[in-house]
Amino acid sequence: MSKKRETPQMSDPAHAPLPPAGQAVYAISVAAELSGVGIQTLRLYEQHGLISPVRSEGGTRRYSGADLARLARVRALAEQGINLAGIARILHLEDANTALRETNNALTAQRDHDPNRHRPLR
């Protein structure tokens, strides 16, 4: 009677953890498939500054999860009939708003942790 040799099981790719949102790992063909946008459209969006994929040492575009989320936002705006210049302006304002919120949150946290904040005036 021979023993069945056990091999380590491969992890299920469907349950594999996703890379961090900022890590650029997706090639342009994969990004196009995942986002439902054509490769030429991705290049057009890049030309208009709507997305900025990282370039590998060889010049290959690499997209991150954050890029894919931004592409979903661009698609949603385009489906509403907004032109590329309008989309660029909206994204710029949304990015500025996010930066202001982050600054405000940091300043609020700094104020709340200031040991001199509650010191009585003399």
PyMOL commands that set and color helices and strands:
alter all, ss='L'
color gray80, all
select helices_A, chain A and resi 13-15+28-35+39-47+65-79+84-112
alter helices_A, ss='H'
color red, helices_A
select strands_A, chain A and resi 26-27+54-55+61-63
alter strands_A, ss='S'
color yellow, strands_A
deselect
rebuild
show_as cartoon
